[in-house]
Amino acid sequence: MAKKPTIRNIGVVGNPAGEIGRLWNNYKATGDPELLAQICEQSDFVGIADIGKTIANRLRKTNRNKRRYADELFWNEGMKLFDLISKQLKWKDASIEARCLYVAETLGAENAPFTKGRDQFADGLRKRLKDRGRPE
């Protein structure tokens, strides 16, 4: 199985090429068209700034799901928290389901727009952990 690209959320100050590279890597990781729109806005299309803005506007109008990047960041935070609590002694004997439910409660997953409550988030987190080869 091919390794999924990693999201980078550290900005590159004063380096437009580095910022575009970061946005591109995040787009490859999430497929979020908003990131493509941001790339277009920052790119130089033969010196005509309106080209990038026009493409960015078109991308934003024609794509319905604009939350993929934010959703992927939320899932990544859930996985980081899962790893963190799994290293704690008091969670040593806890089941995967109990740890996932704890993560869902801690992150406030019942309010996440892409799930229907904490149980669904916990189940999705468990599946993502399994897909990424994390031990159960």
OpenMM code with the backbone's topology and positions (N, CA, C; nanometers):
from openmm import Vec3, app, unit

residues = "MET ALA LYS LYS PRO THR ILE ARG ASN ILE GLY VAL VAL GLY ASN PRO ALA GLY GLU ILE GLY ARG LEU TRP ASN ASN TYR LYS ALA THR GLY ASP PRO GLU LEU LEU ALA GLN ILE CYS GLU GLN SER ASP PHE VAL GLY ILE ALA ASP ILE GLY LYS THR ILE ALA ASN ARG LEU ARG LYS THR ASN ARG ASN LYS ARG ARG TYR ALA ASP GLU LEU PHE TRP ASN GLU GLY MET LYS LEU PHE ASP LEU ILE SER LYS GLN LEU LYS TRP LYS ASP ALA SER ILE GLU ALA ARG CYS LEU TYR VAL ALA GLU THR LEU GLY ALA GLU ASN ALA PRO PHE THR LYS GLY ARG ASP GLN PHE ALA ASP GLY LEU ARG LYS ARG LEU LYS ASP ARG GLY ARG PRO GLU".split()
positions = [
    Vec3(0.0851, -0.1157, 0.0000),
    Vec3(0.0000, 0.0000, 0.0000),
    Vec3(0.0906, 0.1233, 0.0000),
    Vec3(0.0591, 0.2185, -0.0859),
    Vec3(0.1359, 0.3416, -0.0964),
    Vec3(0.1118, 0.4278, 0.0269),
    Vec3(0.2179, 0.4912, 0.0740),
    Vec3(0.2061, 0.5782, 0.1908),
    Vec3(0.1334, 0.7059, 0.1537),
    Vec3(0.0347, 0.7433, 0.2357),
    Vec3(-0.0417, 0.8644, 0.2125),
    Vec3(0.0447, 0.9857, 0.2433),
    Vec3(0.0415, 1.0910, 0.1588),
    Vec3(0.1207, 1.2110, 0.1870),
    Vec3(0.0817, 1.2724, 0.3210),
    Vec3(0.1764, 1.3368, 0.3844),
    Vec3(0.1558, 1.3987, 0.5147),
    Vec3(0.1186, 1.5443, 0.4994),
    Vec3(0.0210, 1.5888, 0.5774),
    Vec3(-0.0199, 1.7294, 0.5768),
    Vec3(0.0848, 1.8114, 0.6508),
    Vec3(0.1222, 1.9211, 0.5927),
    Vec3(0.2153, 2.0147, 0.6559),
    Vec3(0.1380, 2.1433, 0.6804),
    Vec3(0.1349, 2.1887, 0.8052),
    Vec3(0.0632, 2.3124, 0.8325),
    Vec3(0.1545, 2.4206, 0.8877),
    Vec3(0.2837, 2.4104, 0.8583),
    Vec3(0.3784, 2.5142, 0.8968),
    Vec3(0.4025, 2.6019, 0.7753),
    Vec3(0.3734, 2.7295, 0.7859),
    Vec3(0.3877, 2.8218, 0.6742),
    Vec3(0.5332, 2.8536, 0.6430),
    Vec3(0.5567, 2.9010, 0.5233),
    Vec3(0.6900, 2.9406, 0.4801),
    Vec3(0.6850, 3.0917, 0.4592),
    Vec3(0.7353, 3.1660, 0.5556),
    Vec3(0.7258, 3.3117, 0.5529),
    Vec3(0.8299, 3.3688, 0.4570),
    Vec3(0.7850, 3.4568, 0.3682),
    Vec3(0.8760, 3.5257, 0.2776),
    Vec3(0.9285, 3.4415, 0.1636),
    Vec3(0.8736, 3.3242, 0.1429),
    Vec3(0.9201, 3.2368, 0.0359),
    Vec3(0.7986, 3.1856, -0.0416),
    Vec3(0.7529, 3.2605, -0.1434),
    Vec3(0.6326, 3.2204, -0.2165),
    Vec3(0.6430, 3.0812, -0.2780),
    Vec3(0.7602, 3.0459, -0.3302),
    Vec3(0.7753, 2.9130, -0.3904),
    Vec3(0.7588, 2.8044, -0.2848),
    Vec3(0.8121, 2.8288, -0.1642),
    Vec3(0.7961, 2.7319, -0.0552),
    Vec3(0.6524, 2.7204, -0.0101),
    Vec3(0.5819, 2.8323, -0.0069),
    Vec3(0.4405, 2.8320, 0.0314),
    Vec3(0.3577, 2.7553, -0.0707),
    Vec3(0.3847, 2.7769, -0.1980),
    Vec3(0.3116, 2.7042, -0.3027),
    Vec3(0.3422, 2.5553, -0.2938),
    Vec3(0.4669, 2.5206, -0.2660),
    Vec3(0.5033, 2.3798, -0.2484),
    Vec3(0.4301, 2.3162, -0.1317),
    Vec3(0.4181, 2.3913, -0.0212),
    Vec3(0.3451, 2.3403, 0.0952),
    Vec3(0.1978, 2.3197, 0.0616),
    Vec3(0.1386, 2.4185, -0.0069),
    Vec3(-0.0015, 2.4058, -0.0469),
    Vec3(-0.0209, 2.2861, -0.1397),
    Vec3(0.0717, 2.2663, -0.2332),
    Vec3(0.0612, 2.1546, -0.3273),
    Vec3(0.0690, 2.0211, -0.2537),
    Vec3(0.1623, 2.0090, -0.1596),
    Vec3(0.1733, 1.8844, -0.0827),
    Vec3(0.0465, 1.8587, -0.0020),
    Vec3(-0.0107, 1.9638, 0.0553),
    Vec3(-0.1352, 1.9479, 0.1301),
    Vec3(-0.2507, 1.9107, 0.0369),
    Vec3(-0.2507, 1.9657, -0.0844),
    Vec3(-0.3539, 1.9279, -0.1810),
    Vec3(-0.3419, 1.7794, -0.2167),
    Vec3(-0.2191, 1.7328, -0.2377),
    Vec3(-0.1999, 1.5910, -0.2713),
    Vec3(-0.2459, 1.5006, -0.1575),
    Vec3(-0.2314, 1.5488, -0.0338),
    Vec3(-0.2711, 1.4694, 0.0821),
    Vec3(-0.4224, 1.4662, 0.1014),
    Vec3(-0.4921, 1.5750, 0.0621),
    Vec3(-0.6343, 1.5856, 0.0947),
    Vec3(-0.7269, 1.5936, -0.0262),
    Vec3(-0.6758, 1.6398, -0.1396),
    Vec3(-0.7611, 1.6596, -0.2569),
    Vec3(-0.8545, 1.7780, -0.2433),
    Vec3(-0.8292, 1.8680, -0.1490),
    Vec3(-0.9170, 1.9819, -0.1237),
    Vec3(-0.8974, 2.0885, -0.2320),
    Vec3(-1.0029, 2.1191, -0.3105),
    Vec3(-0.9899, 2.2176, -0.4176),
    Vec3(-0.9606, 2.3594, -0.3681),
    Vec3(-0.9901, 2.3896, -0.2428),
    Vec3(-0.9569, 2.5209, -0.1877),
    Vec3(-0.8063, 2.5444, -0.1909),
    Vec3(-0.7294, 2.4394, -0.1685),
    Vec3(-0.5839, 2.4531, -0.1726),
    Vec3(-0.5362, 2.4830, -0.3145),
    Vec3(-0.5994, 2.4216, -0.4142),
    Vec3(-0.5662, 2.4550, -0.5539),
    Vec3(-0.5993, 2.6007, -0.5835),
    Vec3(-0.7104, 2.6472, -0.5314),
    Vec3(-0.7492, 2.7868, -0.5522),
    Vec3(-0.6444, 2.8806, -0.4927),
    Vec3(-0.5938, 2.8475, -0.3746),
    Vec3(-0.4916, 2.9309, -0.3124),
    Vec3(-0.3617, 2.9289, -0.3936),
    Vec3(-0.3282, 2.8148, -0.4504),
    Vec3(-0.2095, 2.8056, -0.5366),
    Vec3(-0.2266, 2.8966, -0.6575),
    Vec3(-0.3431, 2.8918, -0.7186),
    Vec3(-0.3693, 2.9757, -0.8367),
    Vec3(-0.3567, 3.1237, -0.8025),
    Vec3(-0.4083, 3.1627, -0.6875),
    Vec3(-0.4008, 3.3034, -0.6483),
    Vec3(-0.2569, 3.3504, -0.6283),
    Vec3(-0.1701, 3.2597, -0.5856),
    Vec3(-0.0324, 3.2978, -0.5580),
    Vec3(0.0620, 3.2764, -0.6763),
    Vec3(0.0151, 3.2084, -0.7791),
    Vec3(0.1010, 3.1786, -0.8935),
    Vec3(0.1031, 3.2936, -0.9930),
    Vec3(0.2150, 3.3038, -1.0636),
    Vec3(0.2321, 3.4074, -1.1651),
    Vec3(0.2011, 3.3458, -1.3014),
    Vec3(0.0888, 3.3820, -1.3575),
    Vec3(0.0491, 3.3330, -1.4897),
    Vec3(0.0936, 3.4369, -1.5925),
    Vec3(0.2158, 3.4209, -1.6385),
    Vec3(0.2793, 3.5116, -1.7358),
    Vec3(0.2564, 3.6596, -1.7021),
    Vec3(0.2609, 3.6901, -1.5732),
    Vec3(0.2510, 3.8298, -1.5310),
    Vec3(0.1108, 3.8867, -1.5256),
    Vec3(0.0095, 3.8054, -1.5483),
    Vec3(-0.1289, 3.8543, -1.5473),
    Vec3(-0.1979, 3.7973, -1.4224),
    Vec3(-0.2116, 3.8790, -1.3199),
    Vec3(-0.2654, 3.8342, -1.1912),
    Vec3(-0.4114, 3.7896, -1.2011),
    Vec3(-0.4870, 3.8478, -1.2910),
    Vec3(-0.6294, 3.8141, -1.3024),
    Vec3(-0.6532, 3.6686, -1.3436),
    Vec3(-0.5583, 3.6094, -1.4129),
    Vec3(-0.5752, 3.4690, -1.4546),
    Vec3(-0.5858, 3.3802, -1.3316),
    Vec3(-0.4933, 3.3951, -1.2377),
    Vec3(-0.4949, 3.3136, -1.1164),
    Vec3(-0.6198, 3.3354, -1.0338),
    Vec3(-0.6624, 3.4602, -1.0213),
    Vec3(-0.7829, 3.4905, -0.9441),
    Vec3(-0.9076, 3.4322, -1.0097),
    Vec3(-0.9126, 3.4378, -1.1435),
    Vec3(-1.0274, 3.3830, -1.2157),
    Vec3(-1.0355, 3.2317, -1.1987),
    Vec3(-0.9218, 3.1640, -1.2110),
    Vec3(-0.9200, 3.0184, -1.1928),
    Vec3(-0.9583, 2.9831, -1.0493),
    Vec3(-0.9062, 3.0575, -0.9525),
    Vec3(-0.9382, 3.0319, -0.8119),
    Vec3(-1.0882, 3.0482, -0.7861),
    Vec3(-1.1477, 3.1542, -0.8395),
    Vec3(-1.2915, 3.1756, -0.8219),
    Vec3(-1.3723, 3.0622, -0.8839),
    Vec3(-1.3302, 3.0173, -1.0005),
    Vec3(-1.3997, 2.9075, -1.0692),
    Vec3(-1.3910, 2.7785, -0.9874),
    Vec3(-1.2736, 2.7516, -0.9331),
    Vec3(-1.2575, 2.6326, -0.8484),
    Vec3(-1.3482, 2.6387, -0.7269),
    Vec3(-1.3561, 2.7543, -0.6659),
    Vec3(-1.4396, 2.7678, -0.5459),
    Vec3(-1.5881, 2.7546, -0.5776),
    Vec3(-1.6306, 2.8002, -0.6932),
    Vec3(-1.7727, 2.7941, -0.7292),
    Vec3(-1.8154, 2.6561, -0.7747),
    Vec3(-1.7256, 2.5799, -0.8348),
    Vec3(-1.7656, 2.4522, -0.8937),
    Vec3(-1.7421, 2.3325, -0.8034),
    Vec3(-1.6817, 2.3506, -0.6895),
    Vec3(-1.6549, 2.2387, -0.5993),
    Vec3(-1.7352, 2.2547, -0.4721),
    Vec3(-1.8106, 2.1509, -0.4393),
    Vec3(-1.9007, 2.1593, -0.3242),
    Vec3(-1.8305, 2.1357, -0.1918),
    Vec3(-1.7468, 2.0340, -0.1840),
    Vec3(-1.6828, 2.0013, -0.0572),
    Vec3(-1.5534, 2.0797, -0.0436),
    Vec3(-1.5577, 2.1836, 0.0360),
    Vec3(-1.4402, 2.2679, 0.0550),
    Vec3(-1.3764, 2.2439, 0.1914),
    Vec3(-1.4222, 2.1429, 0.2622),
    Vec3(-1.3721, 2.1195, 0.3969),
    Vec3(-1.2767, 2.0010, 0.4063),
    Vec3(-1.2348, 1.9451, 0.2947),
    Vec3(-1.1507, 1.8259, 0.3031),
    Vec3(-1.0235, 1.8493, 0.3824),
    Vec3(-0.9586, 1.9633, 0.3591),
    Vec3(-0.8337, 1.9929, 0.4300),
    Vec3(-0.8591, 2.0046, 0.5802),
    Vec3(-0.9596, 2.0819, 0.6186),
    Vec3(-0.9916, 2.0989, 0.7606),
    Vec3(-1.0327, 1.9663, 0.8237),
    Vec3(-1.1105, 1.8858, 0.7514),
    Vec3(-1.1525, 1.7561, 0.8034),
    Vec3(-1.0328, 1.6637, 0.8234),
    Vec3(-0.9416, 1.6642, 0.7275),
    Vec3(-0.8226, 1.5789, 0.7380),
    Vec3(-0.7356, 1.6226, 0.8560),
    Vec3(-0.7240, 1.7528, 0.8785),
    Vec3(-0.6504, 1.8007, 0.9959),
    Vec3(-0.7162, 1.7506, 1.1253),
    Vec3(-0.8506, 1.7511, 1.1288),
    Vec3(-0.9233, 1.7046, 1.2471),
    Vec3(-0.8938, 1.5570, 1.2722),
    Vec3(-0.8981, 1.4759, 1.1652),
    Vec3(-0.8678, 1.3326, 1.1787),
    Vec3(-0.7239, 1.3133, 1.2256),
    Vec3(-0.6305, 1.3908, 1.1704),
    Vec3(-0.4903, 1.3784, 1.2109),
    Vec3(-0.4717, 1.4121, 1.3583),
    Vec3(-0.5433, 1.5147, 1.4053),
    Vec3(-0.5360, 1.5491, 1.5474),
    Vec3(-0.5905, 1.4343, 1.6320),
    Vec3(-0.6956, 1.3712, 1.5854),
    Vec3(-0.7511, 1.2562, 1.6565),
    Vec3(-0.6507, 1.1423, 1.6660),
    Vec3(-0.5796, 1.1169, 1.5576),
    Vec3(-0.4810, 1.0096, 1.5579),
    Vec3(-0.3615, 1.0440, 1.6479),
    Vec3(-0.3209, 1.1711, 1.6483),
    Vec3(-0.2115, 1.2124, 1.7365),
    Vec3(-0.2514, 1.1955, 1.8831),
    Vec3(-0.3742, 1.2374, 1.9159),
    Vec3(-0.4216, 1.2234, 2.0536),
    Vec3(-0.4316, 1.0766, 2.0911),
    Vec3(-0.4780, 0.9929, 1.9996),
    Vec3(-0.4856, 0.8488, 2.0250),
    Vec3(-0.3472, 0.7946, 2.0587),
    Vec3(-0.2466, 0.8307, 1.9795),
    Vec3(-0.1095, 0.7846, 2.0047),
    Vec3(-0.0592, 0.8338, 2.1399),
    Vec3(-0.0915, 0.9587, 2.1729),
    Vec3(-0.0462, 1.0171, 2.2983),
    Vec3(-0.1054, 0.9443, 2.4191),
    Vec3(-0.2355, 0.9204, 2.4171),
    Vec3(-0.2957, 0.8537, 2.5338),
    Vec3(-0.2564, 0.7065, 2.5393),
    Vec3(-0.2285, 0.6460, 2.4250),
    Vec3(-0.1900, 0.5048, 2.4235),
    Vec3(-0.0564, 0.4827, 2.4939),
    Vec3(0.0261, 0.5861, 2.5022),
    Vec3(0.1556, 0.5759, 2.5695),
    Vec3(0.1446, 0.5949, 2.7207),
    Vec3(0.0286, 0.6417, 2.7670),
    Vec3(0.0110, 0.6658, 2.9099),
    Vec3(-0.0226, 0.5363, 2.9823),
    Vec3(0.0323, 0.5207, 3.1000),
    Vec3(0.0170, 0.3983, 3.1780),
    Vec3(-0.1297, 0.3669, 3.2103),
    Vec3(-0.2086, 0.4714, 3.2402),
    Vec3(-0.3482, 0.4456, 3.2791),
    Vec3(-0.4328, 0.3937, 3.1619),
    Vec3(-0.3861, 0.4107, 3.0375),
    Vec3(-0.4600, 0.3615, 2.9217),
    Vec3(-0.4029, 0.2298, 2.8687),
    Vec3(-0.3030, 0.1762, 2.9358),
    Vec3(-0.2329, 0.0565, 2.8880),
    Vec3(-0.3275, -0.0607, 2.8607),
    Vec3(-0.4193, -0.0852, 2.9504),
    Vec3(-0.5089, -0.2004, 2.9368),
    Vec3(-0.6439, -0.1655, 2.8741),
    Vec3(-0.6625, -0.0408, 2.8351),
    Vec3(-0.7912, 0.0009, 2.7766),
    Vec3(-0.8039, -0.0528, 2.6339),
    Vec3(-0.9247, -0.0813, 2.5944),
    Vec3(-0.9495, -0.1318, 2.4585),
    Vec3(-0.9337, -0.0191, 2.3563),
    Vec3(-0.9196, -0.0580, 2.2315),
    Vec3(-0.9111, 0.0392, 2.1227),
    Vec3(-1.0384, 0.1236, 2.1196),
    Vec3(-1.1531, 0.0589, 2.1383),
    Vec3(-1.2805, 0.1298, 2.1344),
    Vec3(-1.2881, 0.2355, 2.2438),
    Vec3(-1.2411, 0.2014, 2.3647),
    Vec3(-1.2440, 0.2972, 2.4761),
    Vec3(-1.1534, 0.4167, 2.4471),
    Vec3(-1.0354, 0.3902, 2.3914),
    Vec3(-0.9443, 0.4999, 2.3584),
    Vec3(-1.0031, 0.5894, 2.2496),
    Vec3(-1.0644, 0.5287, 2.1479),
    Vec3(-1.1251, 0.6067, 2.0392),
    Vec3(-1.2397, 0.6922, 2.0903),
    Vec3(-1.3212, 0.6362, 2.1798),
    Vec3(-1.4314, 0.7138, 2.2377),
    Vec3(-1.3777, 0.8301, 2.3216),
    Vec3(-1.2703, 0.8065, 2.3948),
    Vec3(-1.2088, 0.9140, 2.4737),
    Vec3(-1.1599, 1.0271, 2.3819),
    Vec3(-1.0951, 0.9896, 2.2715),
    Vec3(-1.0467, 1.0897, 2.1755),
    Vec3(-1.1641, 1.1689, 2.1192),
    Vec3(-1.2721, 1.0988, 2.0840),
    Vec3(-1.3905, 1.1656, 2.0293),
    Vec3(-1.4484, 1.2644, 2.1301),
    Vec3(-1.4553, 1.2235, 2.2557),
    Vec3(-1.5067, 1.3129, 2.3609),
    Vec3(-1.4163, 1.4340, 2.3785),
    Vec3(-1.2865, 1.4113, 2.3797),
    Vec3(-1.1900, 1.5182, 2.4039),
    Vec3(-1.1909, 1.6206, 2.2916),
    Vec3(-1.2011, 1.5744, 2.1688),
    Vec3(-1.2001, 1.6650, 2.0543),
    Vec3(-1.3359, 1.7287, 2.0271),
    Vec3(-1.4376, 1.6835, 2.0960),
    Vec3(-1.5716, 1.7365, 2.0706),
    Vec3(-1.6253, 1.6904, 1.9367),
    Vec3(-1.6034, 1.5633, 1.9054),
    Vec3(-1.6388, 1.5094, 1.7739),
    Vec3(-1.7887, 1.5110, 1.7463),
    Vec3(-1.8714, 1.5230, 1.8505),
    Vec3(-2.0162, 1.5282, 1.8247),
    Vec3(-2.0539, 1.6532, 1.7475),
    Vec3(-1.9656, 1.7528, 1.7468),
    Vec3(-1.9917, 1.8761, 1.6722),
    Vec3(-1.9218, 1.8799, 1.5370),
    Vec3(-1.8467, 1.7765, 1.5047),
    Vec3(-1.7754, 1.7737, 1.3761),
    Vec3(-1.8771, 1.7610, 1.2626),
    Vec3(-1.8633, 1.8422, 1.1568),
    Vec3(-1.9628, 1.8417, 1.0500),
    Vec3(-1.9646, 1.7153, 0.9652),
    Vec3(-1.8600, 1.6345, 0.9728),
    Vec3(-1.8533, 1.5172, 0.8867),
    Vec3(-1.8902, 1.3886, 0.9589),
    Vec3(-1.9311, 1.3962, 1.0847),
    Vec3(-1.9764, 1.2774, 1.1562),
    Vec3(-2.1102, 1.3060, 1.2221),
    Vec3(-2.1763, 1.2004, 1.2619),
    Vec3(-2.3056, 1.2147, 1.3294),
    Vec3(-2.2915, 1.1728, 1.4749),
    Vec3(-2.1968, 1.2329, 1.5431),
    Vec3(-2.1802, 1.2056, 1.6854),
    Vec3(-2.0490, 1.1366, 1.7172),
    Vec3(-2.0287, 1.1228, 1.8466),
    Vec3(-1.9004, 1.0715, 1.8938),
    Vec3(-1.8806, 0.9251, 1.8590),
    Vec3(-1.9863, 0.8452, 1.8590),
    Vec3(-1.9712, 0.7029, 1.8272),
    Vec3(-1.9266, 0.6828, 1.6825),
    Vec3(-1.9845, 0.7602, 1.5917),
    Vec3(-1.9457, 0.7485, 1.4517),
    Vec3(-1.8010, 0.7954, 1.4320),
    Vec3(-1.7625, 0.9024, 1.5009),
    Vec3(-1.6241, 0.9487, 1.4910),
    Vec3(-1.5289, 0.8434, 1.5458),
    Vec3(-1.5623, 0.7856, 1.6613),
    Vec3(-1.4758, 0.6843, 1.7224),
    Vec3(-1.4603, 0.5639, 1.6292),
    Vec3(-1.5706, 0.5232, 1.5646),
    Vec3(-1.5643, 0.4110, 1.4703),
    Vec3(-1.4772, 0.4466, 1.3499),
    Vec3(-1.4937, 0.5683, 1.2989),
    Vec3(-1.4118, 0.6131, 1.1859),
    Vec3(-1.2646, 0.6212, 1.2222),
    Vec3(-1.2355, 0.6663, 1.3437),
    Vec3(-1.0969, 0.6749, 1.3902),
    Vec3(-1.0355, 0.5355, 1.3993),
    Vec3(-1.1117, 0.4406, 1.4529),
    Vec3(-1.0627, 0.3027, 1.4628),
    Vec3(-1.0303, 0.2460, 1.3249),
    Vec3(-1.1175, 0.2729, 1.2271),
    Vec3(-1.0935, 0.2259, 1.0908),
    Vec3(-0.9713, 0.2926, 1.0290),
    Vec3(-0.9538, 0.4220, 1.0526),
    Vec3(-0.8362, 0.4924, 0.9992),
    Vec3(-0.7078, 0.4388, 1.0602),
    Vec3(-0.7103, 0.4114, 1.1896),
    Vec3(-0.5926, 0.3535, 1.2544),
    Vec3(-0.5576, 0.2188, 1.1921),
    Vec3(-0.6592, 0.1377, 1.1685),
    Vec3(-0.6368, 0.0068, 1.1061),
    Vec3(-0.5838, 0.0224, 0.9634),
    Vec3(-0.6414, 0.1155, 0.8864),
    Vec3(-0.5964, 0.1384, 0.7481),
    Vec3(-0.4519, 0.1853, 0.7418),
    Vec3(-0.4096, 0.2578, 0.8409),
    Vec3(-0.2723, 0.3101, 0.8418),
    Vec3(-0.1747, 0.2162, 0.9109),
    Vec3(-0.2221, 0.0979, 0.9424),
    Vec3(-0.1319, -0.0034, 0.9975),
    Vec3(-0.0984, 0.0118, 1.1433),
    Vec3(-0.1795, 0.0829, 1.2174),
    Vec3(-0.1553, 0.0964, 1.3612),
    Vec3(-0.2001, -0.0329, 1.4293),
    Vec3(-0.1235, -0.0795, 1.5255),
    Vec3(-0.1619, -0.2045, 1.5937),
    Vec3(-0.2871, -0.1864, 1.6777),
    Vec3(-0.3656, -0.2917, 1.6840),
    Vec3(-0.4877, -0.2880, 1.7668),
    Vec3(-0.4643, -0.3583, 1.8968),
] * unit.nanometer
topology = app.Topology()
chain = topology.addChain("A")
for resn in residues:
    res = topology.addResidue(resn, chain)
    for name in ("N", "CA", "C"):
        topology.addAtom(name, app.Element.getBySymbol(name[0]), res)
